[in-house]
Amino acid sequence: MAFVIGEPCVDVKDMTCIEECPVDCIYEGERMLYIHPSECIDCAACEPVCPVGAIRPAQRVDEEWRPFQESAKNAFLEIGSPGGSHKIDTPMADTRYVAALPEK
């Protein structure tokens, strides 16, 4: 997994990162966006455009963000790798972890 979207995205979902992603690997959930761990090519185009600082390289994920990294992996267990977010109906269901977070 090259990049992870964390807590600052929950209930915000600014879509700027989706527009910047050259491989369409950022998927919309009900409350936040998710980067597909195997479709991301580690180009970093998404990170600087996020207005809330919600995107980090996987190598810089600390304990606070680790549940979001695991959550992103779990988000794609059912749908697999569709080859781009445009190939699924959106928004996709959030993971249990994200759905259980208090609303902002």
Buried (B, 14 or more C-beta within 10 A) or exposed (E): BBBBBBBBBBBBBBEEBBEBBEBBBBBBBEBBBBBBBEBBEEBEBBBEBBEBEBBBEBEEBEEEBEBBBBBBBBBBEEEEEBEBBEEEEEBBEBBEBBEEBEEE
